[in-house]
Amino acid sequence: MSMYGRDPWGGPLEINATDSATDDDRSRNLQDLDRAALSRPLDETQQSWLLGPGEQKKKKYVDLGCIIVSRKIFVWTVGTLLFSAFLAGFVTLIVKTVPRHHHKHPPPDNYTLALHKALMFFNAQKSGKLPKHNNVSWRGNSCLQDGKGDGVSAAIKDLVGGYYDAGDAIKFNFPQSFAITMLSWSVIEYSAKYEAAGELSHVKELIKWGTDYFLKTFNSTADSITTLAAQVGLGDTSGGSTTPNDHYCWMRPEDIDYDRPVTECHSCSDLAAEMAAALASASIVFKDNKAYSKKLVHGATTLFKFAREQRGRYSAGSSEASIFYNSTSYWDEFVWGGAWMYYATGNSSYLKLATTPGLAKHAGAFWGGPDYGVFSWDNKLAGAQVLLSRLRLFLSPGYPYEEILRTFHNQTSIVMCSYLPVFTSFNRTKGGLIQLNHGRPQPLQYVVNSAFLAAVFSDYLDAADTPGWYCGPNFFSTDVLRDFARTQINYILGNNPRKMSYVVGFGNHYPKHVHHRGASIPKNKVKYNCKGGWKWRDSSKPNPNTIVGAMVAGPDKHDGFHDVRTNYNYTEPTLAGNAGLVAALVALSGDKSTSIDKNTIFSAVPPMFPTPPPPPAPWKP
């Protein structure tokens, strides 16, 4: 049988199936046949089929699929790459194994150094059972029976914890809640700066120490309340009273054995609204801890409702509060508290309230007066206006809020103008300290608050790409505001005629006779009774314990200062004063490239779609 295949170049190819020839013979026959077939020249492809691999010529190029390159260039390139890789590996090996000199980070600035100390003051002021790592060696557990005595409302189980107000061991909830609001505000704006300074977890722990205590001062699980604890301990010594209390006795908090009555209030709008602000602002700080944040929001909602329903000044019915922390009105707390409630909840009813023109008018937003623009534990208006200007700058909610927000923004601009040396709204000492309280004692608490407002407002303008603001026809750069804040804080840190730092433990020259019971009595295992501590109060020796970070009340209007323990107008530190100091220091600390956190404060605020204004009335001929 014959098989016919097709020879590619024409002609049949015959193979005998019965052919018994050997492979060699067959191979020879095929070679003969091949030669016979090459009667005409073959193209290159055909030749490659016939020639074995050994007979192919070495090509001078390399086909890489997408491009064809010269073999020489290809070999040279691959070789260079391999050599470079070897060299890089060798250098890396040397770098890894040779010991290096680490470049040191630049030293922290004075504001950061002072910030570390200013926060320590709060550790020294803690009441109750102290945490293990409180880092104040001369402090211990104290006042563990607070709120457990007779005559306390059933809703209040205990009032252990919180902070002592100043050099005494009274817990005044009005300035204490303002202090916590200020700390929370500073964390919301500058958490990155706290983080950079290594103080974020510390300041959050300090805030929580305060808010945990506030939640004990009323029935925080209820939706409505009728009673709120305003104060623990008494300090009135008027009329020559010799009843042992926080101002008559001079004792360590750890040794207190006299009664500490609880003062409650039933119509205290200012106190309740300020405590609501503290819990609301803290709920934003702790927004990542959902359960705790929700608890704070609920407590704040209950307090604010109580503030609105039971109108009255907390100090009106209390001789104690009126002597030490008298509140002039509650309208400013309504605007301030309403703003914080809106940021914490996103509920527009709070924004409607905070932007009600009648409320703003009662709070004094539209008239000057000698104390206009002075931000303090008593008057929150300047802070509230800055806080609401923030809303206009970044979210621009439009109608129906725009008109009043623009007014608040304008009023804030006027306040900022009043801080500048070119205007004469406030006098200055020869050393340059602004006299926000017109030469009265204890000026520094007001100065630090204004420094914070100026710094944070300048950061708002920078973040909104606004280079400055107008004071009348004159335009001022945001840098001018930061300069104001810096010069005031620098004065407090030692750049003053006396070359004295008014923050204890900062610098080499600071007050040594601070008006503070715990700091003035040595930790010597001797329990001094109520009058027994008087010898330490009246001693001319420096305090045996350094109360690090305490900002004292400050110098007088002539830059004079008397480092005398018994003169509290110079040497007593306060919780509210130190909170303002902490806020101002963190705002000025670190690198200017780290600005405010634009968005965290708006976490709970829903997207804003401005309501179109109502149509004009129909035209009548």
C-alpha positions in Angstrom: 0.0 0.0 0.0 1.3 3.4 -0.9 0.8 6.7 1.1 1.0 9.9 -0.7 2.0 13.1 1.1 2.2 16.5 -0.4 5.7 17.7 -0.9 5.7 21.4 0.1 7.5 22.4 -3.1 5.4 20.3 -5.5 5.6 16.6 -6.5 4.4 13.5 -4.7 6.4 12.0 -1.8 6.1 8.2 -1.8 6.8 6.1 1.3 6.5 2.3 1.0 4.9 0.9 4.1 6.5 -2.4 3.4 10.0 -0.8 3.0 12.4 -2.9 5.1 15.3 -0.5 4.7 17.1 0.5 7.8 16.9 4.0 9.4 20.3 4.9 8.0 19.2 3.9 4.5 16.0 5.8 4.9 17.9 8.8 6.1 20.2 8.6 3.1 17.2 8.3 0.7 15.6 11.4 2.3 18.8 13.3 1.9 19.0 12.3 -1.7 15.4 13.3 -2.1 16.1 16.6 -0.4 18.9 17.4 -2.8 16.7 16.5 -5.7 14.1 18.9 -4.5 16.5 21.8 -4.3 16.3 22.4 -8.0 15.3 26.1 -7.3 16.6 28.5 -4.7 14.9 28.4 -1.2 13.9 31.4 0.9 15.3 31.9 4.4 12.4 30.3 6.2 12.6 27.2 4.0 16.3 27.0 4.6 15.8 27.1 8.4 13.5 24.1 8.1 16.2 22.1 6.4 19.3 23.2 8.2 19.8 21.8 11.7 20.3 24.1 14.7 24.0 23.7 14.7 24.3 25.1 11.2 22.3 28.4 11.9 24.4 31.6 11.9 24.7 33.5 15.2 22.3 36.5 14.9 23.6 40.0 15.6 20.3 41.1 17.2 17.9 40.0 20.0 14.2 39.9 19.4 12.4 41.0 22.6 8.9 40.7 21.1 8.0 44.3 21.2 11.4 45.6 20.0 14.5 44.3 18.4 17.9 45.4 19.9 21.5 44.9 19.1 22.9 41.9 20.9 25.9 44.0 22.0 23.7 46.6 23.5 21.5 44.0 25.2 24.4 42.2 26.8 25.9 45.5 27.9 22.6 46.7 29.4 21.9 43.4 31.3 25.5 43.4 32.6 25.3 47.0 33.8 22.0 46.3 35.6 23.4 43.3 37.4 26.5 45.2 38.4 24.4 48.1 39.7 22.2 45.7 41.7 25.2 44.1 43.2 26.7 47.5 44.1 23.5 48.8 45.6 23.2 45.6 47.7 26.8 46.0 48.9 26.3 49.7 49.8 23.0 48.8 51.7 24.9 46.1 53.6 27.6 48.5 54.7 25.0 51.2 55.7 23.0 48.6 57.7 26.0 47.3 59.6 28.0 50.5 60.2 26.9 52.3 63.5 25.1 55.5 62.8 24.8 58.8 64.7 21.1 59.6 65.0 20.1 63.2 64.2 18.3 64.6 67.3 14.9 66.1 66.9 14.9 69.9 67.5 14.3 70.7 71.2 10.6 71.3 72.1 9.5 74.9 72.2 8.7 76.8 75.4 5.0 76.4 74.9 5.3 72.6 74.6 7.5 72.5 77.7 5.1 74.7 79.7 2.2 72.5 78.4 3.6 69.4 80.0 3.7 71.3 83.3 0.4 73.1 83.1 -1.4 69.7 82.7 0.3 68.4 85.8 -1.6 71.0 87.9 -4.8 69.0 87.2 -3.2 65.9 88.6 -2.5 67.8 91.8 -6.1 69.0 92.1 -7.8 65.6 91.8 -10.2 64.6 94.6 -11.3 61.1 95.5 -9.4 57.8 95.0 -6.4 58.7 92.8 -5.3 56.6 89.9 -2.1 54.6 90.3 0.1 56.8 88.1 -1.0 60.2 89.2 2.6 61.4 89.3 2.2 63.9 92.2 4.1 62.3 95.1 2.7 64.4 97.8 -1.0 63.7 97.0 -3.1 60.8 98.1 -6.8 59.7 98.3 -9.0 62.3 99.8 -12.6 63.2 100.7 -14.0 59.7 100.0 -17.2 60.5 101.9 -18.3 63.4 99.7 -22.0 63.3 98.9 -22.7 60.3 101.2 -24.0 62.3 104.2 -27.5 63.4 105.3 -29.6 65.9 103.4 -28.5 64.9 99.9 -31.1 64.1 97.3 -31.9 60.5 96.7 -30.8 60.8 93.0 -27.3 61.6 94.2 -25.5 58.4 95.4 -22.1 59.9 96.0 -20.0 62.8 94.9 -16.5 61.3 95.3 -14.1 62.5 92.6 -13.8 65.6 90.5 -11.4 68.5 91.1 -10.6 70.9 93.9 -11.1 74.4 92.7 -8.0 76.2 93.9 -5.8 76.3 97.0 -8.7 75.0 99.0 -10.6 71.7 98.8 -14.0 73.0 97.7 -15.5 71.6 94.5 -17.3 74.5 92.8 -19.1 72.9 89.8 -19.5 76.1 87.9 -15.9 77.0 87.2 -15.0 73.3 87.2 -17.4 72.6 84.3 -16.0 75.6 82.4 -12.5 74.3 82.9 -13.5 70.9 81.4 -15.3 72.6 78.5 -12.1 74.5 77.7 -9.9 71.4 77.8 -12.3 69.6 75.5 -12.4 72.5 73.1 -8.6 72.6 72.9 -8.5 68.8 72.3 -11.1 69.0 69.5 -9.1 71.7 67.7 -5.6 70.6 68.4 -5.5 66.8 69.0 -2.6 66.5 66.6 -0.5 69.0 68.6 -1.4 67.1 71.9 -0.3 63.9 70.1 2.9 65.5 68.9 3.6 66.6 72.5 2.8 63.1 73.8 0.0 64.5 76.0 -3.2 63.4 74.2 -4.0 60.4 76.4 -3.1 62.4 79.5 -5.4 65.4 78.7 -8.3 63.0 77.7 -7.8 61.2 81.1 -8.1 64.6 82.8 -11.3 65.4 80.9 -12.8 62.1 81.8 -11.9 62.6 85.5 -14.1 65.6 85.4 -17.0 64.3 83.3 -17.2 61.1 85.4 -17.8 63.3 88.4 -20.3 65.5 86.7 -22.4 62.4 85.8 -22.7 61.8 89.6 -24.1 65.3 90.3 -27.6 64.6 89.0 -29.6 61.6 87.9 -27.8 61.2 84.6 -29.9 58.3 83.4 -33.2 60.2 83.6 -34.6 62.4 80.9 -35.8 65.1 83.3 -34.4 66.3 86.6 -35.3 68.8 89.3 -32.1 68.9 91.3 -28.4 69.4 90.6 -25.4 69.4 93.0 -23.7 72.8 92.7 -20.9 72.5 95.2 -19.2 70.3 97.8 -17.6 71.9 100.9 -18.0 75.3 102.3 -15.7 78.3 102.5 -17.7 81.2 104.1 -15.9 82.7 107.1 -17.8 86.0 107.1 -19.0 87.3 110.5 -16.0 85.7 112.3 -17.4 82.2 111.9 -15.1 79.6 113.5 -17.0 76.6 112.1 -14.4 74.2 110.6 -14.5 74.5 106.8 -12.3 74.8 103.8 -11.3 78.4 104.4 -11.2 78.4 108.2 -9.0 75.3 108.4 -5.6 74.8 106.7 -5.3 71.1 106.1 -4.2 68.7 103.5 -7.2 67.3 101.6 -6.1 63.8 102.7 -6.5 64.8 106.4 -9.9 66.6 106.2 -12.2 65.4 108.9 -14.8 68.1 109.1 -18.2 68.0 107.4 -18.4 68.8 103.7 -22.0 69.8 103.0 -23.4 69.5 99.5 -25.1 72.6 98.0 -27.9 71.7 95.6 -29.9 73.9 93.3 -33.4 73.6 91.7 -33.3 76.6 89.3 -29.7 77.1 88.1 -29.8 77.7 84.4 -26.2 79.0 84.1 -24.7 76.0 86.0 -26.8 73.4 84.2 -26.1 74.9 80.8 -22.3 75.1 81.5 -22.3 71.5 82.7 -24.2 70.5 79.6 -21.5 72.3 77.5 -18.8 70.3 79.4 -20.5 67.0 78.7 -21.4 67.8 75.1 -17.9 69.0 74.2 -16.4 65.9 75.9 -18.7 63.7 73.9 -16.9 64.9 70.8 -13.5 64.2 72.4 -14.6 60.6 73.1 -16.6 60.1 69.9 -14.6 56.9 69.2 -15.8 55.4 72.6 -19.4 55.2 71.4 -20.9 54.0 74.6 -19.3 56.7 76.8 -19.9 59.4 74.2 -23.6 58.5 74.1 -23.8 58.6 77.9 -22.3 62.1 77.9 -24.7 63.3 75.2 -27.7 61.9 77.2 -26.5 63.6 80.4 -25.9 66.9 78.5 -29.4 66.7 76.9 -31.0 66.2 80.4 -29.0 69.1 81.9 -29.8 71.5 79.1 -33.5 70.8 79.3 -33.3 71.4 83.0 -31.5 74.7 82.4 -34.2 75.9 80.0 -37.2 74.8 82.1 -36.1 75.9 85.6 -34.9 79.4 84.9 -32.6 81.1 87.5 -29.1 82.0 88.4 -27.4 79.4 90.5 -25.7 81.9 92.7 -28.9 83.8 93.5 -30.0 81.4 96.2 -26.5 80.6 97.5 -24.4 82.9 99.7 -21.4 80.7 99.1 -21.6 80.9 95.3 -22.3 84.6 95.3 -19.2 85.2 97.4 -16.8 83.1 95.4 -18.2 82.5 91.9 -21.1 84.8 91.4 -22.8 84.4 88.0 -24.1 87.6 86.4 -26.6 86.0 84.0 -27.5 82.7 82.3 -28.1 84.0 78.8 -24.5 83.6 77.7 -24.6 80.0 78.9 -27.7 79.4 76.7 -25.8 80.6 73.6 -22.6 78.8 74.5 -24.4 75.6 75.7 -26.7 75.6 72.7 -23.7 75.8 70.3 -22.0 72.8 72.0 -25.3 70.8 72.1 -25.6 71.4 68.4 -22.1 70.2 67.6 -22.5 67.2 69.9 -25.9 66.1 68.5 -26.5 67.7 65.1 -30.0 68.5 66.3 -30.9 71.8 64.5 -33.2 72.9 67.4 -30.1 73.7 69.4 -28.7 75.8 66.6 -32.0 77.6 66.2 -31.8 78.4 70.0 -28.1 79.5 69.9 -28.9 81.8 67.0 -32.0 83.4 68.4 -31.5 87.2 68.2 -33.4 87.7 71.5 -31.1 85.4 73.3 -28.0 87.0 71.9 -29.4 90.4 72.9 -30.0 89.3 76.5 -26.4 87.9 76.6 -25.1 91.3 75.6 -24.0 90.5 72.1 -25.0 93.8 70.6 -23.6 96.3 73.1 -20.2 97.1 74.3 -19.6 97.9 78.0 -16.2 97.7 79.8 -16.1 93.9 80.0 -17.2 93.2 76.4 -15.0 90.6 74.9 -13.7 89.3 78.2 -14.0 85.6 78.2 -14.2 83.9 81.6 -15.9 81.3 83.8 -18.7 83.8 84.3 -19.1 85.2 80.7 -19.0 82.8 77.8 -20.3 85.2 75.2 -17.0 85.9 73.4 -16.2 82.2 73.3 -19.7 81.4 72.0 -19.4 83.9 69.2 -16.0 82.5 68.1 -17.5 79.0 68.2 -20.4 80.0 66.0 -18.2 82.0 63.6 -16.5 78.7 63.0 -19.8 77.3 61.7 -20.1 80.2 59.3 -16.5 80.0 58.1 -16.5 76.3 57.3 -20.1 75.1 56.7 -21.8 78.3 55.7 -25.4 77.2 56.6 -27.0 80.2 54.9 -30.7 81.1 55.5 -32.1 81.3 58.2 -28.9 81.4 60.2 -26.7 83.6 58.1 -27.8 87.0 59.4 -27.2 86.2 63.1 -24.0 84.2 62.3 -22.7 87.1 60.3 -23.4 89.4 63.3 -21.5 87.0 65.6 -18.6 86.9 63.1 -18.6 90.7 63.0 -18.7 90.9 66.8 -15.8 88.4 67.0 -13.8 90.7 64.7 -14.5 93.6 67.0 -13.3 91.6 70.0 -10.2 90.6 68.2 -9.5 94.3 67.3 -9.9 95.2 71.0 -7.0 92.9 71.9 -4.6 94.7 69.7 -2.2 97.3 71.2 -3.2 99.9 68.6 -6.7 100.1 70.1 -7.3 101.5 73.6 -10.2 99.3 74.7 -8.0 97.8 77.4 -5.0 99.3 79.2 -1.7 97.5 79.3 0.9 97.4 82.1 4.3 98.9 81.3 5.5 95.3 80.8 2.8 94.7 78.2 0.2 92.6 80.0 -3.3 93.4 78.8 -5.7 94.5 81.6 -8.9 92.7 80.7 -10.2 93.1 84.2 -9.2 96.8 84.3 -6.5 96.6 87.0 -8.4 94.4 89.4 -6.6 91.5 91.1 -6.1 88.0 89.5 -5.7 89.1 85.9 -4.0 86.1 84.3 -7.1 83.9 84.0 -8.6 86.4 81.7 -5.4 86.9 79.7 -4.9 83.2 78.9 -8.5 82.9 77.7 -8.1 85.9 75.3 -4.8 84.4 74.1 -6.6 81.1 73.2 -9.4 82.9 71.4 -7.0 85.0 69.4 -4.9 82.0 68.4 -7.8 79.7 67.6 -9.6 82.4 65.6 -6.4 83.2 63.6 -6.2 79.4 62.8 -9.8 79.4 61.7 -9.1 82.3 59.3 -5.9 80.5 58.0 -7.8 77.3 57.5 -10.5 79.2 55.6 -7.8 80.7 53.3 -8.6 84.2 54.7 -5.4 86.3 55.3 -6.9 88.5 58.0 -9.8 90.7 59.1 -10.8 94.3 59.2 -10.9 96.7 62.1 -12.8 99.6 60.7 -11.0 100.6 57.4 -7.8 98.9 58.4 -6.9 95.3 57.4 -4.9 93.2 59.9 -3.1 89.9 59.1 -3.8 86.8 61.1 -0.2 86.9 62.2 -1.0 90.0 64.3 -3.4 87.8 66.4 -0.8 85.1 67.0 1.7 87.8 68.0 -0.8 89.1 70.6 -1.3 85.6 71.9 2.5 85.0 72.0 3.4 88.2 73.8 0.8 87.6 76.5 1.8 84.0 77.1 5.5 85.0 76.9 4.8 87.6 79.7 3.3 84.8 81.8 6.3 82.5 81.1 8.8 85.1 82.3 9.2 87.8 79.7 8.1 90.6 82.1 9.8 93.3 84.1 10.3 91.0 87.1 11.7 88.2 84.9 9.4 85.9 86.8 7.5 82.9 85.4 4.0 82.8 86.8 3.8 79.1 86.0 5.2 77.1 88.9 8.1 74.9 87.9 8.7 76.6 84.5 12.0 78.5 84.3 14.3 79.2 87.2 12.4 82.0 88.9 8.8 81.3 89.8 6.5 81.7 92.9 7.7 79.5 95.9 4.9 80.5 98.4 1.8 79.4 96.4 -1.5 79.8 98.2 -2.3 76.0 98.3 -2.9 73.9 101.3 -1.6 70.6 100.0 1.6 72.1 98.6 2.4 74.1 101.8 2.2 71.2 104.3 5.1 68.7 104.3 4.3 65.0 103.7 5.7 63.9 107.0 3.1 61.5 108.3 2.0 64.0 110.9 -1.8 64.8 110.7 -2.3 68.5 111.4 -5.7 69.4 112.6 -7.9 72.4 111.5 -5.8 75.1 113.3 -2.6 73.0 113.4 -2.0 73.8 109.8 -2.0 77.5 110.3 1.7 77.5 111.1 2.3 76.3 107.6 -0.1 78.8 106.1 1.7 81.7 108.0 5.2 80.4 107.5 7.6 82.6 105.5 9.4 79.5 104.2 8.9 78.2 100.6 6.3 75.4 100.1 7.8 72.0 100.8 5.9 70.6 97.8 6.2 72.1 94.3 2.8 72.3 92.7 4.1 71.9 89.2 2.2 73.8 86.4 0.1 75.9 88.7 -0.5 79.4 87.1 -0.8 81.8 90.0 -3.3 84.7 90.1 -0.7 87.1 88.7 0.8 90.5 89.1 -0.9 93.8 89.8 -1.5 96.6 87.3 2.1 97.9 87.9 3.7 94.6 87.1 4.3 94.1 90.8 4.1 90.7 92.5 4.3 89.6 96.1 5.2 86.0 96.6 3.3 85.7 99.8 1.2 82.6 100.7 -1.5 84.5 102.6 -2.2 86.9 99.7 -4.3 84.8 97.4 -4.8 87.7 95.0 -1.2 87.1 93.9 -0.4 83.5 94.6 -3.5 81.4 94.3 -4.0 79.2 91.2 -7.4 78.1 90.0 -8.8 75.3 87.8 -10.5 77.6 85.3 -7.3 79.7 85.0 -5.1 76.7 84.3 -7.6 75.3 81.7 -7.3 78.6 79.7 -3.5 78.4 80.0 -3.4 74.8 78.7 -5.7 75.8 75.8 -3.5 78.8 74.9 -0.2 76.8 75.2 -1.4 74.0 72.9 -2.7 76.5 70.3 0.8 78.1 70.2 2.9 75.0 70.6 4.7 73.0 67.9 4.8 73.7 64.2 2.5 76.2 62.6 2.0 73.7 59.7 -0.1 71.7 62.2 -3.3 73.7 62.2 -6.7 73.1 63.6 -8.8 70.0 63.0 -11.4 71.4 60.7 -13.9 68.5 60.7 -14.0 66.6 64.0 -16.2 69.2 65.7 -18.8 68.7 62.9 -18.8 64.8 63.3 -22.4 64.7 64.4 -23.6 67.6 62.2 -25.6 66.4 59.2 -24.9 67.9 55.7 -26.3 71.4 55.5 -28.6 72.4 52.7 -29.5 76.1 53.2 -33.3 76.7 53.2 -34.3 79.1 50.4 -35.5 82.4 51.9 -39.3 83.0 51.7 -40.6 84.7 48.5 -41.2 88.5 48.7 -44.7 89.6 49.5 -46.9 90.0 46.3 -46.7 93.4 44.7 -49.7 95.6 45.2 -50.4 98.6 43.0 
